[in-house]
Amino acid sequence: MFKCIKAKVITAPTPMGGLALGIASLGWAWENMFNVNGAAQYTGAAIASVLLLILGLKFLLHPQLLKADLAHPVVGSVVPTFAMATLVVSNSLGHFNSLAGDVLWVGAFLLHLGFLLSFILHRVGEFKIEHMVPSWFVPPVGIIVADVAFSGNPALLFLAQGAL
């Protein structure tokens, strides 16, 4: 069974993190617009969580693929959407268990910073103007999602404010 899972997750496209981010964010936006007692936000977060779990397994079971993705000029710029989607999911989780939500938020925050640092190091070291694409704005600007998804925990306020 483990071999089957390992073989299946290898085909998951890394930009699926962006899909997870979009679905989780759309659910949250619909919740804010229609106020359906959390149903839209939680449904979006649940679907996004499944996508993130698949990608997370891919990265854990095939770390060389994550390393290659981070080095790629285009895919490397969308890898942080994995962390950004996790930040949005952490807000939903925090409605059920504030500690779990905050732990996930801090983990995703640190993961995003790691992805950002990796992106900067790869792009500075291998800069070519023809590699430049609009998604290069995702890593540096995406950290703002941390502030949007922040739970309000005073102990973590310095991180949320630092994200701005």
Backbone as numpy.savetxt, mean C-alpha at the origin, in Angstrom:
# Nx Ny Nz CAx CAy CAz Cx Cy Cz
0.27 -28.48 -1.16 -0.56 -27.29 -1.16 0.31 -26.03 -1.16
1.40 -26.06 -0.37 2.29 -24.91 -0.31 2.90 -24.61 -1.68
3.28 -25.67 -2.40 3.86 -25.49 -3.74 2.83 -24.89 -4.69
1.58 -25.30 -4.53 0.50 -24.79 -5.38 0.30 -23.29 -5.14
0.26 -22.89 -3.87 0.11 -21.47 -3.53 1.29 -20.68 -4.05
2.49 -21.20 -3.84 3.70 -20.52 -4.29 3.69 -20.34 -5.80
3.22 -21.34 -6.52 3.16 -21.27 -7.98 2.07 -20.31 -8.46
0.98 -20.21 -7.72 -0.13 -19.33 -8.12 0.19 -17.86 -7.88
0.77 -17.54 -6.72 0.98 -16.13 -6.38 2.08 -15.50 -7.23
2.95 -16.30 -7.82 4.05 -15.74 -8.62 3.52 -14.96 -9.83
2.31 -15.30 -10.27 1.74 -14.64 -11.45 0.99 -13.35 -11.11
0.82 -13.06 -9.84 0.08 -11.85 -9.44 0.87 -10.61 -9.87
0.24 -9.71 -10.61 0.96 -8.51 -11.05 1.15 -7.52 -9.90
2.33 -7.01 -9.77 2.63 -6.06 -8.69 1.72 -4.83 -8.72
1.36 -4.30 -9.90 0.43 -3.15 -9.90 -0.95 -3.45 -9.32
-1.21 -4.70 -8.95 -2.46 -5.04 -8.29 -2.59 -4.27 -6.97
-1.47 -3.81 -6.43 -1.51 -2.97 -5.24 -2.29 -1.69 -5.51
-2.16 -1.17 -6.72 -2.92 0.02 -7.11 -4.41 -0.27 -7.19
-4.75 -1.46 -7.66 -6.15 -1.87 -7.69 -6.71 -1.97 -6.28
-5.93 -2.57 -5.38 -6.34 -2.67 -3.98 -6.54 -1.28 -3.38
-5.62 -0.37 -3.69 -5.74 1.01 -3.20 -7.02 1.66 -3.72
-7.29 1.48 -5.00 -8.49 2.06 -5.60 -9.77 1.51 -5.00
-9.82 0.20 -4.80 -11.03 -0.43 -4.26 -11.25 -0.01 -2.81
-10.20 -0.04 -2.00 -10.34 0.36 -0.59 -10.73 1.83 -0.48
-10.12 2.67 -1.30 -10.42 4.11 -1.26 -11.82 4.40 -1.76
-12.24 3.70 -2.80 -13.59 3.89 -3.32 -14.64 3.49 -2.29
-14.40 2.38 -1.61 -15.32 1.97 -0.55 -15.42 3.01 0.55
-14.27 3.57 0.93 -14.25 4.61 1.97 -14.97 5.86 1.48
-14.75 6.23 0.22 -15.40 7.42 -0.34 -16.92 7.22 -0.40
-17.35 6.04 -0.84 -18.79 5.77 -0.87 -19.38 5.81 0.52
-18.63 5.32 1.49 -19.10 5.36 2.88 -19.31 6.81 3.32
-18.37 7.66 2.99 -18.49 9.08 3.36 -19.63 9.77 2.62
-19.92 9.31 1.42 -20.97 9.95 0.62 -22.37 9.47 1.00
-22.51 8.16 1.20 -23.84 7.59 1.40 -24.13 7.15 2.83
-23.11 7.10 3.70 -23.26 6.70 5.09 -24.12 5.44 5.24
-23.53 4.32 4.87 -24.24 3.04 4.93 -23.73 2.18 6.09
-23.51 2.82 7.23 -23.10 2.14 8.47 -21.84 1.29 8.32
-20.91 1.76 7.55 -19.62 1.08 7.40 -19.57 0.03 6.32
-20.72 -0.34 5.75 -20.76 -1.44 4.78 -19.86 -1.19 3.57
-19.89 0.00 3.03 -19.09 0.29 1.83 -17.59 0.28 2.16
-17.23 0.94 3.26 -15.82 0.99 3.63 -15.28 -0.40 3.96
-16.04 -1.17 4.71 -15.57 -2.50 5.12 -15.52 -3.47 3.94
-16.48 -3.35 3.03 -16.46 -4.22 1.85 -15.25 -3.90 0.97
-15.02 -2.61 0.75 -13.84 -2.20 -0.03 -12.55 -2.67 0.62
-12.48 -2.53 1.94 -11.27 -2.95 2.67 -11.10 -4.46 2.62
-12.19 -5.20 2.69 -12.11 -6.67 2.64 -11.61 -7.14 1.28
-12.16 -6.58 0.22 -11.71 -6.96 -1.13 -10.25 -6.58 -1.31
-9.89 -5.37 -0.89 -8.50 -4.93 -1.00 -7.58 -5.83 -0.18
-8.04 -6.27 0.97 -7.22 -7.14 1.82 -6.89 -8.46 1.14
-7.84 -9.00 0.41 -7.59 -10.24 -0.33 -6.50 -10.01 -1.38
-6.61 -8.91 -2.11 -5.60 -8.59 -3.13 -4.24 -8.35 -2.48
-4.23 -7.66 -1.35 -2.97 -7.40 -0.65 -2.36 -8.68 -0.09
-3.20 -9.58 0.38 -2.71 -10.86 0.88 -2.03 -11.65 -0.23
-2.63 -11.66 -1.41 -2.03 -12.34 -2.56 -0.67 -11.73 -2.89
-0.62 -10.39 -2.96 0.65 -9.72 -3.26 1.66 -9.91 -2.15
1.20 -9.84 -0.92 2.10 -10.04 0.22 2.72 -11.43 0.20
1.92 -12.44 -0.13 2.45 -13.80 -0.26 3.46 -13.88 -1.39
3.15 -13.22 -2.50 4.09 -13.20 -3.63 5.43 -12.63 -3.18
5.40 -11.50 -2.49 6.64 -10.84 -2.06 7.39 -11.67 -1.02
6.65 -12.33 -0.12 7.29 -13.16 0.91 7.88 -14.45 0.34
7.16 -15.07 -0.58 7.60 -16.34 -1.13 8.60 -16.19 -2.28
8.59 -15.02 -2.91 9.49 -14.76 -4.04 10.14 -13.38 -3.86
10.96 -13.20 -2.84 11.54 -11.87 -2.58 12.38 -11.33 -3.74
12.91 -12.21 -4.56 13.70 -11.76 -5.70 12.82 -11.00 -6.70
11.53 -11.33 -6.76 10.62 -10.61 -7.64 10.35 -9.20 -7.12
10.22 -9.07 -5.81 10.06 -7.74 -5.22 11.30 -6.90 -5.48
12.45 -7.49 -5.31 13.71 -6.78 -5.55 13.79 -6.31 -7.01
13.40 -7.18 -7.94 13.42 -6.81 -9.36 12.39 -5.72 -9.65
11.21 -5.82 -9.04 10.18 -4.80 -9.24 10.64 -3.44 -8.73
11.27 -3.43 -7.57 11.75 -2.17 -7.00 12.80 -1.51 -7.88
13.58 -2.31 -8.59 14.63 -1.77 -9.46 14.09 -1.29 -10.80
12.89 -1.71 -11.17 12.31 -1.35 -12.47 11.85 0.10 -12.45
12.13 0.88 -13.51 11.77 2.30 -13.50 10.28 2.60 -13.47
9.45 1.71 -14.01 8.01 1.95 -13.98 7.35 1.18 -12.84
7.56 -0.11 -12.78 6.93 -0.93 -11.74 7.39 -0.48 -10.35
8.65 -0.07 -10.25 9.18 0.40 -8.97 8.43 1.61 -8.43
7.84 2.37 -9.34 7.10 3.56 -8.90 5.69 3.23 -8.43
5.18 2.04 -8.76 3.84 1.68 -8.29 3.87 0.66 -7.15
5.04 0.13 -6.82 5.15 -0.79 -5.68 4.61 -0.14 -4.40
4.85 1.16 -4.15 4.34 1.76 -2.92 2.81 1.75 -2.79
2.09 1.50 -3.88 0.63 1.43 -3.75 0.21 0.28 -2.85
1.08 -0.73 -2.72 0.82 -1.83 -1.78 0.74 -1.28 -0.36
1.71 -0.47 0.01 1.72 0.13 1.35 0.59 1.13 1.52
0.31 1.89 0.46 -0.76 2.88 0.53 -2.11 2.21 0.74
-2.36 1.11 0.03 -3.61 0.37 0.21 -3.69 -0.20 1.62
-2.57 -0.66 2.14 -2.54 -1.19 3.51 -2.86 -0.09 4.51
-2.42 1.12 4.26 -2.75 2.25 5.13 -4.27 2.48 5.15
-4.90 2.42 3.98 -6.35 2.63 3.91 -7.08 1.49 4.63
-6.62 0.26 4.44 -7.22 -0.89 5.12 -7.06 -0.76 6.64
-5.93 -0.20 7.09 -5.70 -0.05 8.53 -6.76 0.82 9.19
-7.27 1.80 8.44 -8.31 2.65 8.99 -9.58 1.85 9.25
-9.94 0.98 8.32 -11.12 0.13 8.52 -10.92 -0.85 9.66
-9.74 -1.46 9.71 -9.43 -2.40 10.79 -9.51 -1.70 12.15
-9.09 -0.45 12.19 -9.12 0.32 13.43 -10.51 0.53 13.99
-11.53 0.41 13.17 -12.91 0.53 13.65 -13.30 -0.68 14.50
-12.64 -1.81 14.28 -12.93 -3.03 15.03 -11.96 -3.24 16.18
-10.69 -2.88 15.96 -9.65 -3.06 16.96 -8.62 -1.95 16.76
-8.67 -0.95 17.61 -7.81 0.22 17.41 -6.32 -0.12 17.47
-5.93 -1.03 18.35 -4.52 -1.42 18.44 -4.06 -2.10 17.15
-4.86 -3.03 16.65 -4.51 -3.73 15.40 -4.44 -2.75 14.24
-5.38 -1.82 14.19 -5.36 -0.80 13.14 -4.12 0.06 13.20
-3.74 0.47 14.41 -2.54 1.30 14.57 -1.26 0.53 14.25
-1.20 -0.73 14.64 -0.02 -1.55 14.33 0.12 -1.72 12.82
-1.00 -1.99 12.16 -0.97 -2.12 10.70 -0.59 -0.80 10.05
-1.12 0.31 10.59 -0.80 1.64 10.05 0.70 1.93 10.16
1.28 1.67 11.33 2.72 1.92 11.51 3.53 1.03 10.57
3.15 -0.23 10.47 3.86 -1.14 9.57 3.80 -0.68 8.12
2.61 -0.26 7.69 2.45 0.22 6.31 3.19 1.53 6.10
3.19 2.39 7.11 3.93 3.66 7.04 5.42 3.39 6.83
5.98 2.50 7.64 7.40 2.17 7.53 7.69 1.46 6.21
6.78 0.62 5.77 6.95 -0.07 4.49 6.98 0.94 3.35
6.08 1.93 3.41 6.07 2.95 2.37 7.39 3.73 2.36
7.88 4.08 3.53 9.17 4.78 3.59 10.29 3.94 3.00
10.26 2.63 3.26 11.26 1.73 2.68 11.15 1.68 1.16
9.92 1.59 0.66 9.72 1.59 -0.79 10.16 2.92 -1.40
9.87 4.01 -0.72 10.28 5.33 -1.20 11.80 5.44 -1.26
12.47 5.01 -0.21 13.93 5.05 -0.18 14.51 4.19 -1.30
13.97 3.00 -1.48 14.44 2.12 -2.55 14.25 2.77 -3.91
13.08 3.38 -4.12 12.80 4.04 -5.39 13.81 5.16 -5.65
14.04 5.98 -4.64 14.98 7.10 -4.79 16.38 6.58 -5.11
16.84 5.59 -4.36 18.18 5.06 -4.59 18.33 4.45 -5.98
17.33 3.73 -6.44 17.40 3.14 -7.78 17.34 4.21 -8.87
16.49 5.19 -8.69 16.35 6.21 -9.74 17.56 7.14 -9.78
18.10 7.48 -8.63 19.30 8.34 -8.61 20.48 7.59 -9.21
20.60 6.32 -8.87 21.73 5.54 -9.35 21.66 5.19 -10.83
20.46 5.12 -11.37 20.29 4.69 -12.77 19.41 5.68 -13.53
19.55 6.97 -13.27 18.65 7.94 -13.88 18.83 8.03 -15.39
17.71 7.94 -16.08 17.64 8.17 -17.52 16.33 8.90 -17.77
16.39 10.00 -18.47 15.20 10.82 -18.71 14.11 10.02 -19.42
14.50 9.08 -20.28 13.50 8.30 -21.00 12.76 7.30 -20.10
13.26 7.07 -18.90 12.57 6.20 -17.94 11.49 6.96 -17.17
11.51 8.27 -17.22 10.61 9.08 -16.42 9.16 8.91 -16.89
8.28 8.61 -15.96 6.85 8.43 -16.25 6.04 9.13 -15.15
4.77 9.43 -15.43 3.95 10.12 -14.42 3.86 9.40 -13.08
3.95 8.08 -13.09 3.82 7.34 -11.83 5.00 7.57 -10.89
6.01 8.28 -11.34 7.13 8.62 -10.45 6.68 9.53 -9.31
5.50 10.13 -9.43 4.98 10.97 -8.35 4.40 10.13 -7.22
4.08 8.87 -7.49 3.43 8.02 -6.49 4.28 7.83 -5.23
5.55 7.42 -5.33 6.31 7.19 -4.09 6.44 8.42 -3.18
6.82 9.60 -3.71 6.97 10.73 -2.78 5.65 11.32 -2.30
4.64 11.32 -3.14 3.36 11.93 -2.77 2.47 10.95 -2.02
2.65 9.66 -2.26 1.79 8.63 -1.67 1.82 8.57 -0.16
2.87 9.08 0.46 2.96 9.04 1.92 1.84 9.86 2.57
1.24 10.75 1.80 0.13 11.57 2.33 -1.05 10.67 2.72
-1.16 9.50 2.10 -2.22 8.56 2.47 -2.11 8.21 3.95
-0.89 8.19 4.48 -0.71 7.89 5.90 -1.44 8.91 6.77
-1.40 10.16 6.37 -2.07 11.20 7.14 -3.59 11.08 7.00
-4.05 10.79 5.80 -5.48 10.64 5.56 -6.05 9.46 6.35
-5.30 8.36 6.41 -5.78 7.14 7.08 -5.46 7.11 8.57
-4.83 8.14 9.09 -4.42 8.20 10.49 -5.61 8.07 11.43
-5.44 7.27 12.47 -6.52 6.98 13.42 -6.80 8.11 14.40
-5.82 8.97 14.61 -5.96 10.03 15.60 -5.28 9.71 16.91
-4.61 8.57 17.00 -3.89 8.17 18.21 -2.81 9.20 18.53
-2.90 9.87 19.69 -1.92 10.91 20.03 -0.47 10.40 20.06
-0.28 9.14 20.38 1.08 8.59 20.44 1.72 8.50 19.05
0.90 8.49 18.01 1.41 8.37 16.64 1.30 9.67 15.86
0.85 10.72 16.53 0.62 12.00 15.86 1.87 12.53 15.18
3.04 12.35 15.81 4.28 12.86 15.22 4.57 12.20 13.86
4.21 10.93 13.70 4.41 10.26 12.41 3.44 10.81 11.37
2.19 10.97 11.76 1.19 11.48 10.82 1.54 12.89 10.37
1.96 13.72 11.31 2.35 15.08 10.94 3.62 15.09 10.11
4.53 14.16 10.40 5.75 14.05 9.61 5.49 13.62 8.18
4.38 12.91 7.97 4.03 12.46 6.62 3.66 13.64 5.73
3.21 14.72 6.36 2.86 15.90 5.58 4.11 16.67 5.21
